[in-house]
Amino acid sequence: MASLLDLCEQYFGARNFYEVLKISKTANDKQVKKAYHKLSLLVHPDRVEENIKAEATEKFKVLGRIHSILSDSEKRKIYDESGQYDEESEEVVMCNWADYWRSLFKEITVEDINNYEKNYKGSETEIKDLKRAYIDSKGDMDYILEAVPFTNCDEEPRLHTIIQDLIERGEVPEYTTFTNENKKKKQRRRRKLDGWKVVGEIEALLGGEGLVNK
């Protein structure tokens, strides 16, 4: 049976719990929970297409195990100091990770998501997310459309205008990847089906504390 670290590397390309969750070692409990929520929604078995459900389920389990360690002060202290964790406890082996997830987070409705989307678009939060995605990707529009909530190819002209304005105001650097994007790349992006787009839900829930059980 593969160890948790082996599974982390297999599914997330990292052998460190904090790297998997994309947070720093100094993250507080709220930040740990938020990161877990974000990533777990991406791979929640009830929210993915059938053809990727098996792998998504395994990723979901890994994330649950990581959170169960980092959310426990004693377990986290041991992991931080020694890199050790309880691999085979009955609690871990018998845990239903879907139930574990539901115990932490309120069930999200379509209405919740739609309401958040209305408030999100055009907000300071959207601008902040857009700036971060633009800088992180050095202007890669494919990445931006994947990373920013509630976006698809139809949103591209609006986002392009916002980014261009940010460049002109000196709030972000000018990347040729963005300003001189290859036309074929644009065409490929237009042909690509939007398909499963959960990132909008994720960021909605991350920012919408009212949707998360305290």
C-alpha positions in Angstrom: 0.0 0.0 0.0 1.4 3.4 -1.0 2.2 5.8 1.8 0.5 9.1 2.1 3.7 10.9 0.9 3.9 8.6 -2.1 0.3 9.4 -3.0 1.0 13.2 -2.5 3.8 12.9 -5.0 1.7 10.7 -7.4 -1.3 13.0 -7.5 0.0 16.4 -6.6 3.7 16.3 -7.5 4.9 17.1 -4.0 6.0 15.2 -0.9 5.2 18.0 1.5 1.7 18.6 2.9 2.0 22.4 2.7 3.2 22.2 -0.9 0.2 20.1 -1.8 -2.2 22.6 -0.2 -0.2 25.5 -1.7 0.2 27.3 1.6 3.1 28.2 3.8 4.2 26.2 6.9 3.1 29.2 9.0 -0.5 29.1 7.7 -3.1 29.4 10.4 -6.0 27.0 10.9 -8.4 29.1 8.9 -5.9 29.3 6.0 -5.4 25.5 6.1 -9.1 24.9 6.0 -9.6 27.3 3.1 -6.8 25.7 1.1 -8.3 22.3 1.7 -11.7 23.5 0.7 -10.4 25.0 -2.5 -8.5 21.9 -3.7 -11.1 19.4 -2.5 -13.8 21.1 -4.4 -11.8 20.6 -7.6 -11.7 16.8 -7.0 -14.9 16.2 -5.1 -16.3 12.9 -6.4 -19.8 14.4 -6.6 -18.7 17.3 -8.8 -16.5 15.7 -11.5 -17.1 13.9 -14.8 -17.5 10.2 -14.7 -14.3 9.6 -16.7 -12.1 11.2 -14.1 -14.0 10.2 -11.0 -11.7 7.3 -9.9 -8.6 9.5 -9.8 -10.5 12.4 -8.4 -11.7 10.2 -5.5 -8.2 9.2 -4.6 -7.0 12.8 -4.7 -10.0 13.7 -2.5 -9.0 11.1 0.0 -5.4 12.4 0.1 -6.5 15.9 0.7 -8.8 14.8 3.5 -6.0 12.9 5.2 -3.7 15.9 4.9 -6.3 18.2 6.4 -7.0 15.8 9.3 -3.3 16.0 10.2 -2.8 19.7 9.8 -6.0 20.6 11.6 -5.0 18.7 14.7 -2.5 20.8 16.7 -0.7 17.8 18.2 -0.4 15.9 14.9 0.6 19.1 13.1 3.3 19.8 15.6 4.8 16.3 15.2 4.7 16.6 11.4 6.3 20.0 11.4 9.1 19.0 13.8 9.8 15.5 12.4 7.9 15.0 9.2 6.2 12.0 10.9 2.5 11.3 10.9 0.1 8.4 11.8 -0.2 6.4 8.6 -2.3 3.4 9.7 -4.5 4.5 12.6 -8.0 3.1 12.7 -9.3 6.6 12.4 -7.6 7.1 9.1 -8.3 3.6 7.7 -12.0 3.7 8.5 -12.7 7.4 7.7 -15.4 8.2 5.2 -13.7 11.3 3.6 -17.0 12.5 2.0 -18.6 12.6 5.5 -15.5 14.3 6.9 -15.8 17.0 4.2 -19.5 17.5 4.9 -18.8 17.9 8.6 -16.6 20.9 7.8 -18.5 22.6 5.0 -22.1 23.5 4.4 -23.7 22.0 1.4 -23.5 24.5 -1.5 -26.5 25.2 -3.7 -26.7 26.5 -7.3 -28.4 29.6 -5.9 -25.5 30.2 -3.6 -23.0 30.0 -6.5 -25.2 32.2 -8.8 -25.6 34.9 -6.2 -21.9 35.0 -5.5 -21.1 35.2 -9.2 -23.3 38.3 -9.6 -21.4 40.0 -6.7 -18.0 38.7 -7.8 -17.9 40.0 -11.4 -16.5 43.5 -11.5 -15.6 43.5 -7.9 -12.3 44.3 -6.3 -11.9 40.6 -5.5 -12.1 39.7 -9.2 -9.5 42.3 -10.0 -7.2 41.0 -7.4 -7.7 37.4 -8.6 -7.1 38.5 -12.2 -3.9 40.4 -11.3 -2.6 37.4 -9.4 -3.3 35.0 -12.3 -1.8 37.4 -14.8 1.4 37.8 -12.9 1.7 34.1 -11.8 1.3 33.0 -15.5 3.3 35.9 -17.0 0.3 36.8 -19.1 -0.8 33.3 -20.2 -4.5 33.7 -21.1 -5.1 29.9 -20.9 -4.0 29.9 -17.3 -5.9 33.1 -16.5 -9.2 31.6 -17.8 -8.6 28.5 -15.7 -7.6 30.3 -12.5 -10.1 33.1 -12.3 -13.6 32.2 -11.2 -16.6 32.2 -13.5 -14.6 32.7 -16.6 -14.7 31.1 -20.0 -13.8 32.2 -23.6 -16.8 34.4 -23.8 -15.4 36.4 -20.9 -12.1 36.9 -22.6 -12.7 40.3 -24.2 -13.9 41.8 -20.8 -10.9 40.3 -19.0 -8.5 41.5 -21.7 -9.8 45.0 -21.3 -9.3 45.0 -17.6 -5.8 43.6 -17.8 -4.8 46.1 -20.5 -6.1 48.9 -18.2 -4.0 47.5 -15.4 -0.9 47.5 -17.6 -1.5 51.1 -18.7 -1.9 52.2 -15.1 1.4 50.4 -14.2 -0.3 48.0 -11.7 1.0 44.9 -13.5 4.0 44.5 -15.9 3.5 44.1 -19.6 4.1 40.5 -20.8 4.5 39.8 -24.6 2.8 36.5 -23.9 -0.3 38.5 -23.3 0.1 41.5 -25.7 1.3 39.4 -28.6 -0.5 36.1 -28.1 -0.2 33.6 -30.9 -3.4 33.5 -33.0 -3.4 29.8 -33.3 -3.3 29.5 -29.5 -6.4 31.8 -29.3 -8.2 29.6 -31.8 -7.3 26.4 -29.9 -8.7 28.0 -26.8 -11.9 29.0 -28.5 -12.4 25.4 -29.8 -11.8 23.9 -26.4 -14.9 23.0 -24.5 -15.3 24.8 -21.2 -16.5 21.5 -19.7 -16.0 21.1 -16.0 -15.3 24.5 -14.5 -15.5 24.3 -10.7 -12.9 27.1 -10.0 -15.7 29.6 -9.9 -17.4 27.7 -7.2 -14.2 27.2 -5.3 -13.2 30.9 -5.2 -16.8 31.8 -4.3 -16.7 29.5 -1.3 -13.2 30.6 -0.3 -14.3 34.2 -0.1 -17.8 33.6 1.0 -17.3 32.8 4.6 -21.1 32.6 5.0 -21.1 29.4 3.0 -18.6 27.7 5.3 -19.4 26.3 8.7 -17.4 28.0 11.4 
